[in-house]
Amino acid sequence: GAGVSQSPSNKVTEKGKDVELRCDPISGHTALYWYRQSLGQGLEFLIYFQGNSAPDKSGLPSDRFSAERTGGSVSTLTIQRTQQEDSAVYLCASSLTPVQGGTQYFGPGTRLLVL
Amino acid sequence: AQTVTQSQPEMSVQEAETVTLSCTYDTSENNYYLFWYKQPPSRQMILVIRQEAYKQQNATENRFSVNFQKAAKSFSLKISDSQLGDTAMYFCAFMRLNSGNTPLVFGKGTRLSVIA
């Protein structure tokens, strides 16, 4: 079946603008994760969803970052009032439960550039 | 908290040769999974191999195998018969096993270049 998809592939925005990044997980995967990959920080965990709820938001770097998941499927990561340090690749992954395997499969990422 | 360390920022290998990438981790957990992911220039993170900590047998996937030393908290990746398409960033990752899902903790990565 189809893998994890993310849109847009690339996004250029001006400092102070809001952006929305979208993730469409593998069908049937109950867990969905957001990570950020930047040159200085490597791969950082941001937030994960189990169904529509987010048990772990510990990685969100500031209150400008928020995410939601609706219908247990598509998720949107929103960054408000973007800053230049938000420039990074945002990766989404999905998985089944640990009992069912638990391996996370990644999308192609969204490269965000804040000017 | 768990940490993952990849001590080799860059490595190179001749085509058809064998290369080993190192990974160590620190955890007080007993139940966990370990992974190696490959990220080529296309940016897509691709699963290479996975190891369950409760399994003593080392995982293998075709040309890829691991040397899992649980007591030493070491998890190295061996690539045999290296191919040009193996050129990529390789990330070692740790996932704590829980009743629910948990996020991955990644190392900083090793950039592997396969030379013709």
Interface residues (C-beta under 8 A of the other chain):
Chain A: T30 A31 Y33 Y35 G42 L43 F45 Y48 Q50 P55 D56 G59 V89 L91 A93 S95 T97 P98 G102 T103 Q104 Y105 F106 G107 P108 G109 R111
Chain B: Y33 F35 Y37 S42 R43 Q44 M45 I46 L47 R50 F91 M95 L97 N98 S99 G100 N101 T102 P103 L104 V105 F106 G107 K108 G109
